[in-house]
């Protein structure tokens, strides 16, 4: 009979994987430095990556400063919704200036770098500290163009894809009918090494450069055209575009007015539409995906109730997270992180971040970019 004290190495590998997958992400990162076996599980085991991601995790944000690195921030639910930033998790990919966080899927983040001479698309995993630059698409930004993105994953094949719509030369005819000199769509499957053309794109999308990914579809708001619905969806499985059920007609009519701003977002795994005018902010939520009658007017905030709420209306907020008590975390175009409390109907501006930044809801994961063939992966 052995007198040796029992230790983790006595456990079956499957048990180790189960235990490690339940730990906080930062603890897992430290655990991979304990021994070779744990490192192999965390770094190379795809089953561990899937299991870890399936476990519930606290709300997180990905913060990007226009003149600095990406930052991964954990949100602690409570009275003041504290935001905790760990300096070790600052990510400097050296790609500034960058204007857009496209989206995040299963721990991977898509970013679009844009300036006068650069039009690059990045995929990175902030946890494994890997990133890759996608090949140059057929249609790239030059002159007066509108480019719209979405990053998602196919429900059937589990392939990660980036859809990119290139729109240039919108011309309004005397009867207010829009025509385009060029409107094309391309898709990139991670690991393929090349963009594929999807041909002509039939709609003109609004000024927002990205759309939310949900239920295997990308979603964008259509502008200018008179159609039965004013939302377009892209199916990541079929790689086809289709009209998608939009909120009631009052929203469609209101969008023709001046100073009326619309944006699609996600809230508690539901598609949402944020509508802002000079007088009010309205939040519509689609309770049952794809069912037109399930659109529900979740929140209406009218101007003049309080100075805090007026600040929310003027900021054209972007939804980030909704907590169990109904509190909503938002980022505004005024570079503020806002917390809306439904009980007191007040908006609190957090002082955690300074300077110009953009925020994105984020769930960390350990899926590795090195598992995708034909991608040149670098580590930062």
Buried (B, 14 or more C-beta within 10 A) or exposed (E): EEEEEEEBEEEEEEEBBBEBBEBEBBEBBEBBEEEEEBEEBBBEBEEBBBBBBEEEBEBBBBBBBEEBBBBBBBBEBEEEBEBEBEEEBBBEBEBBEBBBBBBBBBBBBBBBBBEEEEBBBBBBBBBBBBBBBBBEBEBBBEEEBBBBBBBBBBEEEEBBBBBBBBBBEBEEEEEEEBEBEEBBBBBBBBBBBEBBEBEEBEBBBBEBBBBBBBBBBBBBBBBBEEBEBBBBBBBBEEBEBEBBBBBEEEBBEBBEEEEEBBBBBBBEEBBBBBBBBEEBBBBBBBEEBEEEEBBBBBBEBEBEEBEBBBBBBBBBBBBBBBBEEEBBBBBBBEBBBBBBBEEEEBBBBBEEBEEEBBBBBBBBBBBBBBEBEEBEBEEB
